[in-house]
Amino acid sequence: MHEEIIPLLNLSQKSYLGNTLAMAINSAHGLAYHRGLGVPLQPSSSTPMTKYLNADNIAEFAASAYAKPSFAIVGNGVDQAELGKWINEFFEGTPAQPAQALKTEQSKYYGGEERIAHGSGNSMVLAFPGSSAPTGPFYKPEVSVLAALLGGQSSIKWSPGFSLLSNATQDAPNMHIVTNSTIYSDAGLLTIEMNGSAQDVRSSAGRVVETLKQVSQNIDKEAFQKAKALAKFKELEFGQETQAGMELTGAGLVHGGKAYQIDEVAKSVDGVTEEQVKQIAKEALENKASVATVGDLFMLPYAEEIGLKV
């Protein structure tokens, strides 16, 4: 622990502190969910890790996490009998019950705003309640369609593409902007990430919110069909990856006893309507957003200045 793990964590902290976008994404999650999903995966150097993280605490957590109710075993391309043989051999001594029950509270969305001064970059993340994983209880395929519709940076070289945000921010071509639907077992976030010069982020943030308002009122039919096709393609592309499919299935079995079915996901995206997408955009504007800003705070705008509620 002290010879190998802690030094690696310290290096990870230094890398994290130099990445304003990673800091903003972590901050947005903390604002959205406080504890649980809000706990940063990459703690900053000011986090008192050694106070809570030691060999004894890790062993205690392992005794709870690696008990039969807490994990699932998923195999791909293996014979069922062969898999069962190795499970019986390697997991024979697995406790039937955890040493201490893990917390399993439903993730609750809060929202808010955080501004962090930084001298080496400028990032702003706008986050809204999104969709859980397809195996979760709050799966909303319309969120992935909205993410595809808003988009950001084009995948087509020398072209802004069809997405709304790529066209709305054409005068800031050097700025990184992308919309993501980040899914978890029981919750999710729709995030719009901006990273670039302070002036580009400042001038683009208001246009991003204005574009979201336009979507909540009216959606071009051709753009909607393209977004739905892109969302379906991304779902199929992601789901057919062995690692992704196994992780989604494992999470589904642990949290709800439901395996990931790629064909069901594709059908659910096909069934998304314009009204559903408009409603998601409307709810994002009417409810509390999670707005994380890292960089030149003199230049970067506050959430209320771009029309968001926090």
Secondary structure, DSSP 8 states (H G I E B T S, - for coil): -TTTHHHHHHHHHHHHHT-HHHHHHHHHHHHHHSSGGGS-SS--TTS-HHHH-SHHHHHHHHHHHTSGGG-----SS--HHHHHHHHHHHSTT--SS-SS-----------EEEEEE-SS--EEEEEEE----TTSTT--HHHHHHHHHH--S-SSTTS--S-HHHHHTTT-TTSEEEEEEEE-SS-EEEEEEEES-HHHHHHHHHHHHHHHHHHHH---HHHHHHHHHHHHHHHHHHHTSHHHHHHHHHHHHHHHS----HHHHHHHHHT--HHHHHHHHHHHHHS--EEEEEE-TTTS--TGGGT---
